[in-house]
Amino acid sequence: MVVDDEALVRSGFELILSGADDIEVVATTAGAEAVDTVRRAGPDVVLLDIRMPDVDGLTVLRQLRALPAPPVVAMLTTFDADEYILTALRSGAAGFLLKDTEPDQLAQLVRTLAAGGVVMSPKASRAVWQSHPGAAVAEDEEAACVGRLSEREREVLVLIAEGLSNAEIGTRIHLSAGTVKDHVTAILTKLRVGSRVQAALLAQRAGLLDEGQRRPESGR
């Protein structure tokens, strides 16, 4: 389901996503009708505009997260360093997409969200931290907790930050889904965070994604 105040944006996303055989766009709507439409249409994934004139996207996010069976919500934004992104991620959003995301990437990002993964552009997440120096300082102690992780847990954390689901992580590093789930639980506990998105933010803050890009592919 796509929630945006601009009809052109809604129709564009619907056209692109409807072209994928495994994705059904069950509804598109402006922000004021978002919660009622989610209750009626029951989407698995909601793409939600973070800035809307009729209702604040953060307000809609909190209302959706309060539903008995909330959908996965990713925020749509035009700006890499949107001041609301950090608040949205801390409020339960599963990530964010820039509205100029390439059409051939959009469907895969939605699949990632549906599979329980995180969608967060490394470039944009760095811009968020750089534009919120006070928030970055507040996270320093939590980012330091990354040092408590084992080598395997750090490896799993990097893959979480890359947006992979538990099943995809297991396939990548040859572990069962149950073992990956245990690692994820341990990671969230050690980092003292409540979601994969928050863990991904700390991985970015601690520089693990840059390390992962420099590290050669292992032969496991």
Legacy VTK file of the C-alpha trace (Angstrom):
# vtk DataFile Version 3.0
C-alpha trace
ASCII
DATASET POLYDATA
POINTS 220 float
0.000 0.000 0.000
1.291 3.468 -0.918
0.469 6.533 1.207
1.400 9.897 -0.295
-0.294 13.273 -0.603
0.543 13.533 -4.322
-1.643 11.482 -6.667
1.132 11.398 -9.267
3.543 9.783 -6.797
0.931 7.224 -5.743
0.104 6.271 -9.320
3.779 6.091 -10.268
4.630 3.711 -7.430
1.531 1.648 -8.149
2.419 1.346 -11.830
5.981 0.249 -11.078
5.123 -2.220 -8.316
2.144 -3.724 -10.130
4.548 -4.793 -12.863
6.070 -7.355 -10.479
4.390 -10.766 -10.584
4.755 -11.321 -6.828
3.578 -7.894 -5.598
-0.016 -6.674 -5.387
-0.761 -3.019 -4.636
-3.937 -3.373 -2.588
-4.522 0.365 -2.096
-3.129 3.869 -2.503
-4.292 6.802 -0.425
-3.503 10.197 1.032
-2.456 10.407 4.671
-5.798 11.236 6.269
-7.345 7.935 5.143
-4.234 5.821 5.733
-5.146 4.064 8.978
-8.711 3.227 7.930
-7.447 1.982 4.572
-4.867 -0.268 6.239
-7.585 -1.734 8.453
-9.724 -2.410 5.394
-7.098 -3.556 2.878
-4.703 -5.368 5.246
-1.405 -4.735 3.415
1.782 -6.503 4.485
3.938 -3.493 3.594
3.135 0.228 3.654
5.240 2.866 1.894
4.441 6.053 3.816
5.317 9.614 2.836
7.136 11.228 5.745
5.913 14.762 4.893
2.240 15.326 4.038
0.177 18.520 4.344
-3.034 16.874 5.552
-1.460 14.759 8.316
2.058 14.280 9.653
3.652 11.051 8.398
5.142 10.389 11.842
1.658 10.557 13.357
0.377 8.039 10.812
3.378 5.791 11.542
2.635 5.745 15.269
-1.047 5.011 14.600
-0.148 2.127 12.293
2.370 0.719 14.774
-0.374 0.732 17.432
-2.652 -1.553 15.398
-3.101 -5.132 16.683
-1.298 -6.571 13.641
0.686 -3.658 12.219
2.117 -3.818 8.713
5.780 -3.254 7.954
6.168 0.480 7.326
8.940 2.170 5.349
9.066 5.937 4.999
9.183 7.734 1.652
11.236 10.912 1.502
12.682 13.277 -1.069
15.712 14.343 0.949
18.769 12.260 1.910
19.032 14.106 5.233
15.348 14.557 6.059
15.199 15.718 9.675
12.299 13.354 10.418
14.038 10.133 9.313
15.802 9.438 12.600
12.583 9.967 14.565
10.697 7.648 12.194
13.287 4.879 12.559
13.170 5.167 16.336
9.362 5.055 16.170
9.285 1.680 14.454
9.740 2.322 10.740
11.516 -0.558 8.996
13.611 1.824 6.924
13.229 4.527 4.343
13.238 4.883 0.571
14.106 7.949 -1.442
11.340 8.856 -3.875
13.838 8.857 -6.729
14.721 5.191 -6.139
15.388 3.477 -9.459
12.260 1.629 -10.695
14.160 -1.648 -11.116
15.210 -1.502 -7.447
11.826 -0.615 -5.983
10.224 -4.054 -6.215
13.263 -5.718 -4.638
13.193 -3.235 -1.751
9.535 -4.074 -1.124
10.389 -7.794 -1.167
13.108 -7.121 1.401
10.620 -5.353 3.668
8.069 -8.152 3.306
10.750 -10.701 4.261
11.567 -8.828 7.463
14.646 -7.040 6.179
15.774 -3.449 6.626
15.733 -0.902 3.799
18.121 1.956 4.430
20.446 3.660 1.968
24.002 3.829 3.425
24.508 7.226 1.772
21.290 8.599 3.197
21.841 7.125 6.657
25.269 8.766 6.826
23.609 12.044 5.852
21.120 11.610 8.707
23.933 11.227 11.256
25.904 14.155 9.816
22.866 16.425 9.974
22.113 15.417 13.600
25.420 15.694 15.476
23.643 15.797 18.831
21.893 12.519 18.119
25.168 10.967 17.026
26.829 11.891 20.326
23.877 10.419 22.216
24.375 7.136 20.341
28.143 6.903 20.955
27.774 4.718 24.052
25.394 2.358 22.270
27.633 2.217 19.202
30.500 1.198 21.499
28.436 -1.871 22.454
29.256 -3.262 19.007
32.605 -4.193 20.512
30.826 -6.757 22.702
29.716 -8.773 19.690
31.511 -11.902 18.568
33.005 -12.006 15.084
30.044 -14.035 13.817
27.554 -11.645 15.413
29.310 -8.682 13.780
29.053 -10.497 10.461
25.326 -11.053 10.978
24.877 -7.414 12.045
26.456 -6.184 8.808
24.049 -8.361 6.813
21.106 -7.024 8.847
22.248 -3.500 7.985
22.436 -4.507 4.325
18.727 -5.329 4.522
18.831 -9.122 4.465
16.155 -11.225 6.160
17.063 -14.122 8.479
16.592 -16.622 5.660
18.793 -14.597 3.309
21.480 -14.220 5.982
21.428 -17.977 6.551
21.880 -18.634 2.840
24.712 -16.099 2.596
26.803 -17.478 5.469
25.562 -21.088 5.481
23.629 -21.143 8.755
20.152 -22.441 9.559
17.361 -19.889 9.971
17.086 -20.888 13.636
20.770 -20.221 14.263
20.512 -16.841 12.546
17.496 -15.998 14.677
19.495 -16.831 17.816
22.329 -14.577 16.632
19.902 -11.736 15.919
18.366 -12.056 19.388
21.835 -11.967 20.963
22.793 -8.930 18.873
19.709 -6.948 19.881
20.297 -7.854 23.528
23.985 -6.903 23.527
23.333 -3.645 21.662
20.371 -2.878 23.936
18.101 -2.032 21.014
14.592 -3.173 20.225
14.617 -3.560 16.447
16.708 -4.544 13.442
16.551 -0.958 12.176
18.090 0.400 15.374
20.791 -2.276 15.148
21.440 -1.289 11.528
21.814 2.351 12.555
24.401 1.400 15.149
26.254 -0.707 12.592
26.387 2.332 10.339
27.450 4.573 13.226
30.227 2.147 14.220
31.579 1.978 10.671
30.845 -1.729 10.208
29.395 -1.247 6.739
32.597 0.413 5.547
34.575 -2.477 7.068
32.345 -4.976 5.296
32.951 -3.273 1.950
36.729 -3.449 2.465
36.723 -7.070 3.643
37.150 -9.644 0.858
34.434 -12.255 0.361
35.143 -15.308 2.478
35.076 -18.851 1.209
32.719 -20.202 3.848
LINES 1 221
220 0 1 2 3 4 5 6 7 8 9 10 11 12 13 14 15 16 17 18 19 20 21 22 23 24 25 26 27 28 29 30 31 32 33 34 35 36 37 38 39 40 41 42 43 44 45 46 47 48 49 50 51 52 53 54 55 56 57 58 59 60 61 62 63 64 65 66 67 68 69 70 71 72 73 74 75 76 77 78 79 80 81 82 83 84 85 86 87 88 89 90 91 92 93 94 95 96 97 98 99 100 101 102 103 104 105 106 107 108 109 110 111 112 113 114 115 116 117 118 119 120 121 122 123 124 125 126 127 128 129 130 131 132 133 134 135 136 137 138 139 140 141 142 143 144 145 146 147 148 149 150 151 152 153 154 155 156 157 158 159 160 161 162 163 164 165 166 167 168 169 170 171 172 173 174 175 176 177 178 179 180 181 182 183 184 185 186 187 188 189 190 191 192 193 194 195 196 197 198 199 200 201 202 203 204 205 206 207 208 209 210 211 212 213 214 215 216 217 218 219
